[in-house]
Amino acid sequence: TFHAPVGTRDMTPEDLAENVDVIMKRLISKLARGKMNIQSVYVKTTMGKAVRLL
């Protein structure tokens, strides 16, 4: 399990998407089997429901 803040509620959807993309690329580059080691990816606000991305 891996948790990382990607932004704040006042950010634009484009900025949040860019942050998620940067984190995903960095994480994939550090994993021995790359994307094959990632089972799922979710985003959520502090009190909101999680939304599955992958």
mmCIF entry with sequence, helices, sheets and N, C-alpha, C, O atoms, coordinates in Angstrom:
data_MODEL
# 
_entry.id   MODEL 
# 
_entity.id                         1 
_entity.type                       polymer 
_entity.pdbx_number_of_molecules   1 
# 
_entity_poly.entity_id                      1 
_entity_poly.type                           'polypeptide(L)' 
_entity_poly.nstd_linkage                   no 
_entity_poly.nstd_monomer                   no 
_entity_poly.pdbx_seq_one_letter_code       TFHAPVGTRDMTPEDLAENVDVIMKRLISKLARGKMNIQSVYVKTTMGKAVRLL 
_entity_poly.pdbx_seq_one_letter_code_can   TFHAPVGTRDMTPEDLAENVDVIMKRLISKLARGKMNIQSVYVKTTMGKAVRLL 
_entity_poly.pdbx_strand_id                 A 
# 
loop_
_entity_poly_seq.entity_id 
_entity_poly_seq.num 
_entity_poly_seq.mon_id 
_entity_poly_seq.hetero 
1 1  THR n 
1 2  PHE n 
1 3  HIS n 
1 4  ALA n 
1 5  PRO n 
1 6  VAL n 
1 7  GLY n 
1 8  THR n 
1 9  ARG n 
1 10 ASP n 
1 11 MET n 
1 12 THR n 
1 13 PRO n 
1 14 GLU n 
1 15 ASP n 
1 16 LEU n 
1 17 ALA n 
1 18 GLU n 
1 19 ASN n 
1 20 VAL n 
1 21 ASP n 
1 22 VAL n 
1 23 ILE n 
1 24 MET n 
1 25 LYS n 
1 26 ARG n 
1 27 LEU n 
1 28 ILE n 
1 29 SER n 
1 30 LYS n 
1 31 LEU n 
1 32 ALA n 
1 33 ARG n 
1 34 GLY n 
1 35 LYS n 
1 36 MET n 
1 37 ASN n 
1 38 ILE n 
1 39 GLN n 
1 40 SER n 
1 41 VAL n 
1 42 TYR n 
1 43 VAL n 
1 44 LYS n 
1 45 THR n 
1 46 THR n 
1 47 MET n 
1 48 GLY n 
1 49 LYS n 
1 50 ALA n 
1 51 VAL n 
1 52 ARG n 
1 53 LEU n 
1 54 LEU n 
# 
_struct_asym.id          A 
_struct_asym.entity_id   1 
# 
loop_
_struct_conf.conf_type_id 
_struct_conf.id 
_struct_conf.pdbx_PDB_helix_id 
_struct_conf.beg_label_comp_id 
_struct_conf.beg_label_asym_id 
_struct_conf.beg_label_seq_id 
_struct_conf.pdbx_beg_PDB_ins_code 
_struct_conf.end_label_comp_id 
_struct_conf.end_label_asym_id 
_struct_conf.end_label_seq_id 
_struct_conf.pdbx_end_PDB_ins_code 
_struct_conf.beg_auth_comp_id 
_struct_conf.beg_auth_asym_id 
_struct_conf.beg_auth_seq_id 
_struct_conf.end_auth_comp_id 
_struct_conf.end_auth_asym_id 
_struct_conf.end_auth_seq_id 
_struct_conf.pdbx_PDB_helix_class 
_struct_conf.details 
_struct_conf.pdbx_PDB_helix_length 
HELX_P HELX_P1 AA1 PRO A 13 ? LYS A 30 ? PRO A 13 LYS A 30 1 ? 18 
HELX_P HELX_P2 AA2 GLY A 34 ? ASN A 37 ? GLY A 34 ASN A 37 5 ? 4  
# 
_struct_conf_type.id          HELX_P 
_struct_conf_type.criteria    ? 
_struct_conf_type.reference   ? 
# 
_struct_sheet.id               AA1 
_struct_sheet.type             ? 
_struct_sheet.number_strands   2 
_struct_sheet.details          ? 
# 
_struct_sheet_order.sheet_id     AA1 
_struct_sheet_order.range_id_1   1 
_struct_sheet_order.range_id_2   2 
_struct_sheet_order.offset       ? 
_struct_sheet_order.sense        anti-parallel 
# 
loop_
_struct_sheet_range.sheet_id 
_struct_sheet_range.id 
_struct_sheet_range.beg_label_comp_id 
_struct_sheet_range.beg_label_asym_id 
_struct_sheet_range.beg_label_seq_id 
_struct_sheet_range.pdbx_beg_PDB_ins_code 
_struct_sheet_range.end_label_comp_id 
_struct_sheet_range.end_label_asym_id 
_struct_sheet_range.end_label_seq_id 
_struct_sheet_range.pdbx_end_PDB_ins_code 
_struct_sheet_range.beg_auth_comp_id 
_struct_sheet_range.beg_auth_asym_id 
_struct_sheet_range.beg_auth_seq_id 
_struct_sheet_range.end_auth_comp_id 
_struct_sheet_range.end_auth_asym_id 
_struct_sheet_range.end_auth_seq_id 
AA1 1 TYR A 42 ? VAL A 43 ? TYR A 42 VAL A 43 
AA1 2 VAL A 51 ? ARG A 52 ? VAL A 51 ARG A 52 
# 
loop_
_atom_site.group_PDB 
_atom_site.id 
_atom_site.type_symbol 
_atom_site.label_atom_id 
_atom_site.label_alt_id 
_atom_site.label_comp_id 
_atom_site.label_asym_id 
_atom_site.label_entity_id 
_atom_site.label_seq_id 
_atom_site.pdbx_PDB_ins_code 
_atom_site.Cartn_x 
_atom_site.Cartn_y 
_atom_site.Cartn_z 
_atom_site.occupancy 
_atom_site.B_iso_or_equiv 
_atom_site.pdbx_formal_charge 
_atom_site.auth_seq_id 
_atom_site.auth_comp_id 
_atom_site.auth_asym_id 
_atom_site.auth_atom_id 
_atom_site.pdbx_PDB_model_num 
ATOM 1   N N  . THR A 1 1  ? 0.844   -1.181 0.000   1.00 0.00 ? 1  THR A N  1 
ATOM 2   C CA . THR A 1 1  ? 0.000   0.000  0.000   1.00 0.00 ? 1  THR A CA 1 
ATOM 3   C C  . THR A 1 1  ? 0.885   1.238  0.000   1.00 0.00 ? 1  THR A C  1 
ATOM 4   O O  . THR A 1 1  ? 1.909   1.291  0.681   1.00 0.00 ? 1  THR A O  1 
ATOM 5   N N  . PHE A 1 2  ? 0.473   2.223  -0.770  1.00 0.00 ? 2  PHE A N  1 
ATOM 6   C CA . PHE A 1 2  ? 1.246   3.457  -0.916  1.00 0.00 ? 2  PHE A CA 1 
ATOM 7   C C  . PHE A 1 2  ? 0.268   4.615  -0.903  1.00 0.00 ? 2  PHE A C  1 
ATOM 8   O O  . PHE A 1 2  ? -0.710  4.601  -1.652  1.00 0.00 ? 2  PHE A O  1 
ATOM 9   N N  . HIS A 1 3  ? 0.506   5.615  -0.073  1.00 0.00 ? 3  HIS A N  1 
ATOM 10  C CA . HIS A 1 3  ? -0.346  6.802  0.008   1.00 0.00 ? 3  HIS A CA 1 
ATOM 11  C C  . HIS A 1 3  ? 0.501   8.032  -0.292  1.00 0.00 ? 3  HIS A C  1 
ATOM 12  O O  . HIS A 1 3  ? 1.634   8.143  0.177   1.00 0.00 ? 3  HIS A O  1 
ATOM 13  N N  . ALA A 1 4  ? -0.055  8.958  -1.078  1.00 0.00 ? 4  ALA A N  1 
ATOM 14  C CA . ALA A 1 4  ? 0.677   10.192 -1.382  1.00 0.00 ? 4  ALA A CA 1 
ATOM 15  C C  . ALA A 1 4  ? -0.304  11.316 -1.657  1.00 0.00 ? 4  ALA A C  1 
ATOM 16  O O  . ALA A 1 4  ? -1.238  11.132 -2.437  1.00 0.00 ? 4  ALA A O  1 
ATOM 17  N N  . PRO A 1 5  ? -0.121  12.467 -1.045  1.00 0.00 ? 5  PRO A N  1 
ATOM 18  C CA . PRO A 1 5  ? -0.971  13.614 -1.381  1.00 0.00 ? 5  PRO A CA 1 
ATOM 19  C C  . PRO A 1 5  ? -0.616  14.100 -2.785  1.00 0.00 ? 5  PRO A C  1 
ATOM 20  O O  . PRO A 1 5  ? 0.558   14.173 -3.147  1.00 0.00 ? 5  PRO A O  1 
ATOM 21  N N  . VAL A 1 6  ? -1.641  14.432 -3.572  1.00 0.00 ? 6  VAL A N  1 
ATOM 22  C CA . VAL A 1 6  ? -1.393  14.880 -4.948  1.00 0.00 ? 6  VAL A CA 1 
ATOM 23  C C  . VAL A 1 6  ? -1.853  16.304 -5.193  1.00 0.00 ? 6  VAL A C  1 
ATOM 24  O O  . VAL A 1 6  ? -1.598  16.856 -6.264  1.00 0.00 ? 6  VAL A O  1 
ATOM 25  N N  . GLY A 1 7  ? -2.523  16.908 -4.228  1.00 0.00 ? 7  GLY A N  1 
ATOM 26  C CA . GLY A 1 7  ? -2.977  18.275 -4.421  1.00 0.00 ? 7  GLY A CA 1 
ATOM 27  C C  . GLY A 1 7  ? -3.968  18.690 -3.364  1.00 0.00 ? 7  GLY A C  1 
ATOM 28  O O  . GLY A 1 7  ? -4.116  18.047 -2.324  1.00 0.00 ? 7  GLY A O  1 
ATOM 29  N N  . THR A 1 8  ? -4.646  19.791 -3.659  1.00 0.00 ? 8  THR A N  1 
ATOM 30  C CA . THR A 1 8  ? -5.653  20.328 -2.757  1.00 0.00 ? 8  THR A CA 1 
ATOM 31  C C  . THR A 1 8  ? -6.958  20.519 -3.513  1.00 0.00 ? 8  THR A C  1 
ATOM 32  O O  . THR A 1 8  ? -6.977  20.511 -4.744  1.00 0.00 ? 8  THR A O  1 
ATOM 33  N N  . ARG A 1 9  ? -8.034  20.688 -2.785  1.00 0.00 ? 9  ARG A N  1 
ATOM 34  C CA . ARG A 1 9  ? -9.354  20.824 -3.413  1.00 0.00 ? 9  ARG A CA 1 
ATOM 35  C C  . ARG A 1 9  ? -9.476  22.056 -4.295  1.00 0.00 ? 9  ARG A C  1 
ATOM 36  O O  . ARG A 1 9  ? -10.307 22.083 -5.203  1.00 0.00 ? 9  ARG A O  1 
ATOM 37  N N  . ASP A 1 10 ? -8.667  23.068 -4.045  1.00 0.00 ? 10 ASP A N  1 
ATOM 38  C CA . ASP A 1 10 ? -8.774  24.288 -4.845  1.00 0.00 ? 10 ASP A CA 1 
ATOM 39  C C  . ASP A 1 10 ? -7.963  24.233 -6.144  1.00 0.00 ? 10 ASP A C  1 
ATOM 40  O O  . ASP A 1 10 ? -7.961  25.198 -6.908  1.00 0.00 ? 10 ASP A O  1 
ATOM 41  N N  . MET A 1 11 ? -7.285  23.132 -6.397  1.00 0.00 ? 11 MET A N  1 
ATOM 42  C CA . MET A 1 11 ? -6.516  22.982 -7.639  1.00 0.00 ? 11 MET A CA 1 
ATOM 43  C C  . MET A 1 11 ? -7.444  22.623 -8.795  1.00 0.00 ? 11 MET A C  1 
ATOM 44  O O  . MET A 1 11 ? -8.514  22.047 -8.596  1.00 0.00 ? 11 MET A O  1 
ATOM 45  N N  . THR A 1 12 ? -7.017  22.972 -9.997  1.00 0.00 ? 12 THR A N  1 
ATOM 46  C CA . THR A 1 12 ? -7.813  22.631 -11.180 1.00 0.00 ? 12 THR A CA 1 
ATOM 47  C C  . THR A 1 12 ? -7.687  21.129 -11.457 1.00 0.00 ? 12 THR A C  1 
ATOM 48  O O  . THR A 1 12 ? -6.700  20.505 -11.067 1.00 0.00 ? 12 THR A O  1 
ATOM 49  N N  . PRO A 1 13 ? -8.684  20.554 -12.126 1.00 0.00 ? 13 PRO A N  1 
ATOM 50  C CA . PRO A 1 13 ? -8.582  19.135 -12.496 1.00 0.00 ? 13 PRO A CA 1 
ATOM 51  C C  . PRO A 1 13 ? -7.324  18.843 -13.322 1.00 0.00 ? 13 PRO A C  1 
ATOM 52  O O  . PRO A 1 13 ? -6.728  17.774 -13.192 1.00 0.00 ? 13 PRO A O  1 
ATOM 53  N N  . GLU A 1 14 ? -6.932  19.779 -14.155 1.00 0.00 ? 14 GLU A N  1 
ATOM 54  C CA . GLU A 1 14 ? -5.734  19.587 -14.974 1.00 0.00 ? 14 GLU A CA 1 
ATOM 55  C C  . GLU A 1 14 ? -4.473  19.499 -14.116 1.00 0.00 ? 14 GLU A C  1 
ATOM 56  O O  . GLU A 1 14 ? -3.598  18.671 -14.368 1.00 0.00 ? 14 GLU A O  1 
ATOM 57  N N  . ASP A 1 15 ? -4.387  20.364 -13.095 1.00 0.00 ? 15 ASP A N  1 
ATOM 58  C CA . ASP A 1 15 ? -3.231  20.340 -12.194 1.00 0.00 ? 15 ASP A CA 1 
ATOM 59  C C  . ASP A 1 15 ? -3.187  19.045 -11.391 1.00 0.00 ? 15 ASP A C  1 
ATOM 60  O O  . ASP A 1 15 ? -2.119  18.462 -11.209 1.00 0.00 ? 15 ASP A O  1 
ATOM 61  N N  . LEU A 1 16 ? -4.339  18.598 -10.914 1.00 0.00 ? 16 LEU A N  1 
ATOM 62  C CA . LEU A 1 16 ? -4.394  17.341 -10.169 1.00 0.00 ? 16 LEU A CA 1 
ATOM 63  C C  . LEU A 1 16 ? -3.990  16.174 -11.061 1.00 0.00 ? 16 LEU A C  1 
ATOM 64  O O  . LEU A 1 16 ? -3.220  15.307 -10.645 1.00 0.00 ? 16 LEU A O  1 
ATOM 65  N N  . ALA A 1 17 ? -4.507  16.151 -12.285 1.00 0.00 ? 17 ALA A N  1 
ATOM 66  C CA . ALA A 1 17 ? -4.173  15.075 -13.222 1.00 0.00 ? 17 ALA A CA 1 
ATOM 67  C C  . ALA A 1 17 ? -2.677  15.061 -13.519 1.00 0.00 ? 17 ALA A C  1 
ATOM 68  O O  . ALA A 1 17 ? -2.067  13.995 -13.602 1.00 0.00 ? 17 ALA A O  1 
ATOM 69  N N  . GLU A 1 18 ? -2.096  16.228 -13.678 1.00 0.00 ? 18 GLU A N  1 
ATOM 70  C CA . GLU A 1 18 ? -0.652  16.313 -13.934 1.00 0.00 ? 18 GLU A CA 1 
ATOM 71  C C  . GLU A 1 18 ? 0.133   15.769 -12.746 1.00 0.00 ? 18 GLU A C  1 
ATOM 72  O O  . GLU A 1 18 ? 1.112   15.046 -12.931 1.00 0.00 ? 18 GLU A O  1 
ATOM 73  N N  . ASN A 1 19 ? -0.285  16.108 -11.532 1.00 0.00 ? 19 ASN A N  1 
ATOM 74  C CA . ASN A 1 19 ? 0.396   15.608 -10.334 1.00 0.00 ? 19 ASN A CA 1 
ATOM 75  C C  . ASN A 1 19 ? 0.295   14.093 -10.232 1.00 0.00 ? 19 ASN A C  1 
ATOM 76  O O  . ASN A 1 19 ? 1.280   13.426 -9.916  1.00 0.00 ? 19 ASN A O  1 
ATOM 77  N N  . VAL A 1 20 ? -0.884  13.546 -10.497 1.00 0.00 ? 20 VAL A N  1 
ATOM 78  C CA . VAL A 1 20 ? -1.066  12.092 -10.460 1.00 0.00 ? 20 VAL A CA 1 
ATOM 79  C C  . VAL A 1 20 ? -0.162  11.443 -11.500 1.00 0.00 ? 20 VAL A C  1 
ATOM 80  O O  . VAL A 1 20 ? 0.487   10.435 -11.220 1.00 0.00 ? 20 VAL A O  1 
ATOM 81  N N  . ASP A 1 21 ? -0.117  12.016 -12.695 1.00 0.00 ? 21 ASP A N  1 
ATOM 82  C CA . ASP A 1 21 ? 0.712   11.471 -13.769 1.00 0.00 ? 21 ASP A CA 1 
ATOM 83  C C  . ASP A 1 21 ? 2.190   11.456 -13.382 1.00 0.00 ? 21 ASP A C  1 
ATOM 84  O O  . ASP A 1 21 ? 2.887   10.470 -13.622 1.00 0.00 ? 21 ASP A O  1 
ATOM 85  N N  . VAL A 1 22 ? 2.662   12.536 -12.789 1.00 0.00 ? 22 VAL A N  1 
ATOM 86  C CA . VAL A 1 22 ? 4.068   12.616 -12.375 1.00 0.00 ? 22 VAL A CA 1 
ATOM 87  C C  . VAL A 1 22 ? 4.372   11.566 -11.309 1.00 0.00 ? 22 VAL A C  1 
ATOM 88  O O  . VAL A 1 22 ? 5.394   10.884 -11.384 1.00 0.00 ? 22 VAL A O  1 
ATOM 89  N N  . ILE A 1 23 ? 3.496   11.435 -10.325 1.00 0.00 ? 23 ILE A N  1 
ATOM 90  C CA . ILE A 1 23 ? 3.706   10.449 -9.256  1.00 0.00 ? 23 ILE A CA 1 
ATOM 91  C C  . ILE A 1 23 ? 3.692   9.039  -9.819  1.00 0.00 ? 23 ILE A C  1 
ATOM 92  O O  . ILE A 1 23 ? 4.535   8.217  -9.456  1.00 0.00 ? 23 ILE A O  1 
ATOM 93  N N  . MET A 1 24 ? 2.737   8.747  -10.706 1.00 0.00 ? 24 MET A N  1 
ATOM 94  C CA . MET A 1 24 ? 2.653   7.405  -11.292 1.00 0.00 ? 24 MET A CA 1 
ATOM 95  C C  . MET A 1 24 ? 3.907   7.073  -12.098 1.00 0.00 ? 24 MET A C  1 
ATOM 96  O O  . MET A 1 24 ? 4.456   5.978  -11.970 1.00 0.00 ? 24 MET A O  1 
ATOM 97  N N  . LYS A 1 25 ? 4.358   8.006  -12.921 1.00 0.00 ? 25 LYS A N  1 
ATOM 98  C CA . LYS A 1 25 ? 5.563   7.757  -13.723 1.00 0.00 ? 25 LYS A CA 1 
ATOM 99  C C  . LYS A 1 25 ? 6.778   7.522  -12.834 1.00 0.00 ? 25 LYS A C  1 
ATOM 100 O O  . LYS A 1 25 ? 7.596   6.643  -13.106 1.00 0.00 ? 25 LYS A O  1 
ATOM 101 N N  . ARG A 1 26 ? 6.890   8.304  -11.780 1.00 0.00 ? 26 ARG A N  1 
ATOM 102 C CA . ARG A 1 26 ? 8.025   8.150  -10.858 1.00 0.00 ? 26 ARG A CA 1 
ATOM 103 C C  . ARG A 1 26 ? 7.956   6.801  -10.139 1.00 0.00 ? 26 ARG A C  1 
ATOM 104 O O  . ARG A 1 26 ? 8.964   6.104  -10.021 1.00 0.00 ? 26 ARG A O  1 
ATOM 105 N N  . LEU A 1 27 ? 6.771   6.440  -9.664  1.00 0.00 ? 27 LEU A N  1 
ATOM 106 C CA . LEU A 1 27 ? 6.594   5.171  -8.968  1.00 0.00 ? 27 LEU A CA 1 
ATOM 107 C C  . LEU A 1 27 ? 6.887   3.995  -9.893  1.00 0.00 ? 27 LEU A C  1 
ATOM 108 O O  . LEU A 1 27 ? 7.600   3.068  -9.510  1.00 0.00 ? 27 LEU A O  1 
ATOM 109 N N  . ILE A 1 28 ? 6.345   4.027  -11.101 1.00 0.00 ? 28 ILE A N  1 
ATOM 110 C CA . ILE A 1 28 ? 6.567   2.943  -12.065 1.00 0.00 ? 28 ILE A CA 1 
ATOM 111 C C  . ILE A 1 28 ? 8.055   2.802  -12.380 1.00 0.00 ? 28 ILE A C  1 
ATOM 112 O O  . ILE A 1 28 ? 8.555   1.686  -12.521 1.00 0.00 ? 28 ILE A O  1 
ATOM 113 N N  . SER A 1 29 ? 8.759   3.916  -12.491 1.00 0.00 ? 29 SER A N  1 
ATOM 114 C CA . SER A 1 29 ? 10.192  3.855  -12.806 1.00 0.00 ? 29 SER A CA 1 
ATOM 115 C C  . SER A 1 29 ? 11.009  3.249  -11.666 1.00 0.00 ? 29 SER A C  1 
ATOM 116 O O  . SER A 1 29 ? 12.090  2.710  -11.904 1.00 0.00 ? 29 SER A O  1 
ATOM 117 N N  . LYS A 1 30 ? 10.510  3.328  -10.440 1.00 0.00 ? 30 LYS A N  1 
ATOM 118 C CA . LYS A 1 30 ? 11.239  2.817  -9.278  1.00 0.00 ? 30 LYS A CA 1 
ATOM 119 C C  . LYS A 1 30 ? 10.923  1.354  -8.966  1.00 0.00 ? 30 LYS A C  1 
ATOM 120 O O  . LYS A 1 30 ? 11.679  0.706  -8.243  1.00 0.00 ? 30 LYS A O  1 
ATOM 121 N N  . LEU A 1 31 ? 9.830   0.829  -9.495  1.00 0.00 ? 31 LEU A N  1 
ATOM 122 C CA . LEU A 1 31 ? 9.435   -0.546 -9.201  1.00 0.00 ? 31 LEU A CA 1 
ATOM 123 C C  . LEU A 1 31 ? 10.161  -1.524 -10.118 1.00 0.00 ? 31 LEU A C  1 
ATOM 124 O O  . LEU A 1 31 ? 10.332  -1.262 -11.309 1.00 0.00 ? 31 LEU A O  1 
ATOM 125 N N  . ALA A 1 32 ? 10.584  -2.642 -9.558  1.00 0.00 ? 32 ALA A N  1 
ATOM 126 C CA . ALA A 1 32 ? 11.335  -3.636 -10.324 1.00 0.00 ? 32 ALA A CA 1 
ATOM 127 C C  . ALA A 1 32 ? 10.566  -4.123 -11.555 1.00 0.00 ? 32 ALA A C  1 
ATOM 128 O O  . ALA A 1 32 ? 11.147  -4.274 -12.629 1.00 0.00 ? 32 ALA A O  1 
ATOM 129 N N  . ARG A 1 33 ? 9.284   -4.365 -11.406 1.00 0.00 ? 33 ARG A N  1 
ATOM 130 C CA . ARG A 1 33 ? 8.474   -4.853 -12.526 1.00 0.00 ? 33 ARG A CA 1 
ATOM 131 C C  . ARG A 1 33 ? 7.581   -3.758 -13.091 1.00 0.00 ? 33 ARG A C  1 
ATOM 132 O O  . ARG A 1 33 ? 6.618   -4.043 -13.803 1.00 0.00 ? 33 ARG A O  1 
ATOM 133 N N  . GLY A 1 34 ? 7.894   -2.520 -12.779 1.00 0.00 ? 34 GLY A N  1 
ATOM 134 C CA . GLY A 1 34 ? 7.142   -1.397 -13.323 1.00 0.00 ? 34 GLY A CA 1 
ATOM 135 C C  . GLY A 1 34 ? 5.663   -1.455 -12.998 1.00 0.00 ? 34 GLY A C  1 
ATOM 136 O O  . GLY A 1 34 ? 5.271   -1.739 -11.866 1.00 0.00 ? 34 GLY A O  1 
ATOM 137 N N  . LYS A 1 35 ? 4.845   -1.182 -14.006 1.00 0.00 ? 35 LYS A N  1 
ATOM 138 C CA . LYS A 1 35 ? 3.392   -1.127 -13.827 1.00 0.00 ? 35 LYS A CA 1 
ATOM 139 C C  . LYS A 1 35 ? 2.808   -2.471 -13.388 1.00 0.00 ? 35 LYS A C  1 
ATOM 140 O O  . LYS A 1 35 ? 1.730   -2.513 -12.795 1.00 0.00 ? 35 LYS A O  1 
ATOM 141 N N  . MET A 1 36 ? 3.505   -3.555 -13.673 1.00 0.00 ? 36 MET A N  1 
ATOM 142 C CA . MET A 1 36 ? 3.016   -4.884 -13.293 1.00 0.00 ? 36 MET A CA 1 
ATOM 143 C C  . MET A 1 36 ? 2.911   -5.034 -11.775 1.00 0.00 ? 36 MET A C  1 
ATOM 144 O O  . MET A 1 36 ? 2.186   -5.907 -11.298 1.00 0.00 ? 36 MET A O  1 
ATOM 145 N N  . ASN A 1 37 ? 3.613   -4.210 -11.014 1.00 0.00 ? 37 ASN A N  1 
ATOM 146 C CA . ASN A 1 37 ? 3.554   -4.258 -9.551  1.00 0.00 ? 37 ASN A CA 1 
ATOM 147 C C  . ASN A 1 37 ? 2.412   -3.436 -8.977  1.00 0.00 ? 37 ASN A C  1 
ATOM 148 O O  . ASN A 1 37 ? 2.191   -3.456 -7.766  1.00 0.00 ? 37 ASN A O  1 
ATOM 149 N N  . ILE A 1 38 ? 1.686   -2.715 -9.815  1.00 0.00 ? 38 ILE A N  1 
ATOM 150 C CA . ILE A 1 38 ? 0.593   -1.866 -9.337  1.00 0.00 ? 38 ILE A CA 1 
ATOM 151 C C  . ILE A 1 38 ? -0.728  -2.570 -9.602  1.00 0.00 ? 38 ILE A C  1 
ATOM 152 O O  . ILE A 1 38 ? -1.089  -2.837 -10.748 1.00 0.00 ? 38 ILE A O  1 
ATOM 153 N N  . GLN A 1 39 ? -1.440  -2.864 -8.526  1.00 0.00 ? 39 GLN A N  1 
ATOM 154 C CA . GLN A 1 39 ? -2.702  -3.576 -8.641  1.00 0.00 ? 39 GLN A CA 1 
ATOM 155 C C  . GLN A 1 39 ? -3.872  -2.624 -8.852  1.00 0.00 ? 39 GLN A C  1 
ATOM 156 O O  . GLN A 1 39 ? -4.797  -2.937 -9.601  1.00 0.00 ? 39 GLN A O  1 
ATOM 157 N N  . SER A 1 40 ? -3.840  -1.465 -8.196  1.00 0.00 ? 40 SER A N  1 
ATOM 158 C CA . SER A 1 40 ? -4.924  -0.494 -8.339  1.00 0.00 ? 40 SER A CA 1 
ATOM 159 C C  . SER A 1 40 ? -4.435  0.878  -7.899  1.00 0.00 ? 40 SER A C  1 
ATOM 160 O O  . SER A 1 40 ? -3.461  1.003  -7.157  1.00 0.00 ? 40 SER A O  1 
ATOM 161 N N  . VAL A 1 41 ? -5.138  1.913  -8.379  1.00 0.00 ? 41 VAL A N  1 
ATOM 162 C CA . VAL A 1 41 ? -4.831  3.296  -8.016  1.00 0.00 ? 41 VAL A CA 1 
ATOM 163 C C  . VAL A 1 41 ? -6.151  4.011  -7.763  1.00 0.00 ? 41 VAL A C  1 
ATOM 164 O O  . VAL A 1 41 ? -7.075  3.930  -8.573  1.00 0.00 ? 41 VAL A O  1 
ATOM 165 N N  . TYR A 1 42 ? -6.235  4.708  -6.640  1.00 0.00 ? 42 TYR A N  1 
ATOM 166 C CA . TYR A 1 42 ? -7.429  5.463  -6.277  1.00 0.00 ? 42 TYR A CA 1 
ATOM 167 C C  . TYR A 1 42 ? -7.035  6.886  -5.920  1.00 0.00 ? 42 TYR A C  1 
ATOM 168 O O  . TYR A 1 42 ? -5.914  7.130  -5.474  1.00 0.00 ? 42 TYR A O  1 
ATOM 169 N N  . VAL A 1 43 ? -7.955  7.830  -6.115  1.00 0.00 ? 43 VAL A N  1 
ATOM 170 C CA . VAL A 1 43 ? -7.794  9.187  -5.596  1.00 0.00 ? 43 VAL A CA 1 
ATOM 171 C C  . VAL A 1 43 ? -9.030  9.524  -4.781  1.00 0.00 ? 43 VAL A C  1 
ATOM 172 O O  . VAL A 1 43 ? -10.120 9.020  -5.052  1.00 0.00 ? 43 VAL A O  1 
ATOM 173 N N  . LYS A 1 44 ? -8.853  10.384 -3.774  1.00 0.00 ? 44 LYS A N  1 
ATOM 174 C CA . LYS A 1 44 ? -9.990  10.806 -2.959  1.00 0.00 ? 44 LYS A CA 1 
ATOM 175 C C  . LYS A 1 44 ? -9.635  12.067 -2.196  1.00 0.00 ? 44 LYS A C  1 
ATOM 176 O O  . LYS A 1 44 ? -8.463  12.364 -1.965  1.00 0.00 ? 44 LYS A O  1 
ATOM 177 N N  . THR A 1 45 ? -10.660 12.798 -1.813  1.00 0.00 ? 45 THR A N  1 
ATOM 178 C CA . THR A 1 45 ? -10.463 13.915 -0.901  1.00 0.00 ? 45 THR A CA 1 
ATOM 179 C C  . THR A 1 45 ? -10.431 13.345 0.513   1.00 0.00 ? 45 THR A C  1 
ATOM 180 O O  . THR A 1 45 ? -10.703 12.161 0.711   1.00 0.00 ? 45 THR A O  1 
ATOM 181 N N  . THR A 1 46 ? -10.108 14.160 1.474   1.00 0.00 ? 46 THR A N  1 
ATOM 182 C CA . THR A 1 46 ? -9.990  13.687 2.848   1.00 0.00 ? 46 THR A CA 1 
ATOM 183 C C  . THR A 1 46 ? -11.258 12.993 3.328   1.00 0.00 ? 46 THR A C  1 
ATOM 184 O O  . THR A 1 46 ? -11.185 11.922 3.932   1.00 0.00 ? 46 THR A O  1 
ATOM 185 N N  . MET A 1 47 ? -12.407 13.581 3.070   1.00 0.00 ? 47 MET A N  1 
ATOM 186 C CA . MET A 1 47 ? -13.663 13.012 3.550   1.00 0.00 ? 47 MET A CA 1 
ATOM 187 C C  . MET A 1 47 ? -14.524 12.429 2.424   1.00 0.00 ? 47 MET A C  1 
ATOM 188 O O  . MET A 1 47 ? -15.649 11.997 2.675   1.00 0.00 ? 47 MET A O  1 
ATOM 189 N N  . GLY A 1 48 ? -14.025 12.412 1.219   1.00 0.00 ? 48 GLY A N  1 
ATOM 190 C CA . GLY A 1 48 ? -14.816 11.947 0.086   1.00 0.00 ? 48 GLY A CA 1 
ATOM 191 C C  . GLY A 1 48 ? -14.633 10.468 -0.204  1.00 0.00 ? 48 GLY A C  1 
ATOM 192 O O  . GLY A 1 48 ? -13.818 9.785  0.416   1.00 0.00 ? 48 GLY A O  1 
ATOM 193 N N  . LYS A 1 49 ? -15.419 9.993  -1.169  1.00 0.00 ? 49 LYS A N  1 
ATOM 194 C CA . LYS A 1 49 ? -15.310 8.611  -1.617  1.00 0.00 ? 49 LYS A CA 1 
ATOM 195 C C  . LYS A 1 49 ? -14.111 8.468  -2.547  1.00 0.00 ? 49 LYS A C  1 
ATOM 196 O O  . LYS A 1 49 ? -13.754 9.395  -3.273  1.00 0.00 ? 49 LYS A O  1 
ATOM 197 N N  . ALA A 1 50 ? -13.505 7.298  -2.511  1.00 0.00 ? 50 ALA A N  1 
ATOM 198 C CA . ALA A 1 50 ? -12.377 7.017  -3.395  1.00 0.00 ? 50 ALA A CA 1 
ATOM 199 C C  . ALA A 1 50 ? -12.884 6.743  -4.805  1.00 0.00 ? 50 ALA A C  1 
ATOM 200 O O  . ALA A 1 50 ? -13.935 6.132  -4.997  1.00 0.00 ? 50 ALA A O  1 
ATOM 201 N N  . VAL A 1 51 ? -12.116 7.207  -5.789  1.00 0.00 ? 51 VAL A N  1 
ATOM 202 C CA . VAL A 1 51 ? -12.428 6.979  -7.200  1.00 0.00 ? 51 VAL A CA 1 
ATOM 203 C C  . VAL A 1 51 ? -11.276 6.177  -7.791  1.00 0.00 ? 51 VAL A C  1 
ATOM 204 O O  . VAL A 1 51 ? -10.116 6.581  -7.708  1.00 0.00 ? 51 VAL A O  1 
ATOM 205 N N  . ARG A 1 52 ? -11.608 5.040  -8.387  1.00 0.00 ? 52 ARG A N  1 
ATOM 206 C CA . ARG A 1 52 ? -10.567 4.173  -8.947  1.00 0.00 ? 52 ARG A CA 1 
ATOM 207 C C  . ARG A 1 52 ? -10.076 4.724  -10.283 1.00 0.00 ? 52 ARG A C  1 
ATOM 208 O O  . ARG A 1 52 ? -10.875 5.048  -11.162 1.00 0.00 ? 52 ARG A O  1 
ATOM 209 N N  . LEU A 1 53 ? -8.757  4.827  -10.424 1.00 0.00 ? 53 LEU A N  1 
ATOM 210 C CA . LEU A 1 53 ? -8.143  5.275  -11.673 1.00 0.00 ? 53 LEU A CA 1 
ATOM 211 C C  . LEU A 1 53 ? -7.566  4.117  -12.473 1.00 0.00 ? 53 LEU A C  1 
ATOM 212 O O  . LEU A 1 53 ? -7.539  4.152  -13.703 1.00 0.00 ? 53 LEU A O  1 
ATOM 213 N N  . LEU A 1 54 ? -7.106  3.093  -11.769 1.00 0.00 ? 54 LEU A N  1 
ATOM 214 C CA . LEU A 1 54 ? -6.470  1.948  -12.424 1.00 0.00 ? 54 LEU A CA 1 
ATOM 215 C C  . LEU A 1 54 ? -6.844  0.688  -11.703 1.00 0.00 ? 54 LEU A C  1 
ATOM 216 O O  . LEU A 1 54 ? -6.413  -0.397 -12.093 1.00 0.00 ? 54 LEU A O  1 
# 
